Amino acid sequence: MTRVETSIVTKAPPEKVWEMLALDRMPEWMDDLKSSEYITEVHTPEERYKVGTTAHWMKVDKEDHDMEIMESLENEKIVFRTSPIHGVRVIGTFTLKPMEAGTEMTYAADYTMPWGVLGKFLDKVMMKRAMLKDIEGEAKKLKSVLEK
């Protein structure tokens, strides 16, 4: 399993950052997501963050996959996993730390590459850099959305 990680500090309080980490809000700041619809029935705002909650995501490139919340501590941490995308499964973790003037958010993506030795080679030469670039860009866009 490979991990890439980035952190941002935003002026927004943890509660405001938390709102944007709901599965249906992520398309607002993840460039490759076109839409997100809950598979699990959601009747209250709190249920959007409940362990086991799932959503179906349609990506801009017309690929789609499902997400499931694996861990959730309100205003502190949320962990989700994807269904395999081209054989790659991603576990995303957002950790929020209150600061005097806002929130420090750490965004980590752990993923496994399929295809044995070829997958390990592709990870070293391109995938790890591409994943890091993606999460850094997403974190910057989230910061921008939060500080509007």
Secondary structure, DSSP 8 states (H G I E B T S, - for coil): -EEEEEEEEESS-HHHHHHHTSTTTGGGT-TTEEEEEESS---SGGGGGSTT-EEEEEETTS-EEEEEEEEEETTTEEEEEE--BTTBEEEEEEEEEEETTEEEEEEEEEEE--SHHHHHHHIIIIIHHHHHHHHHHHHHHHHHHHT-
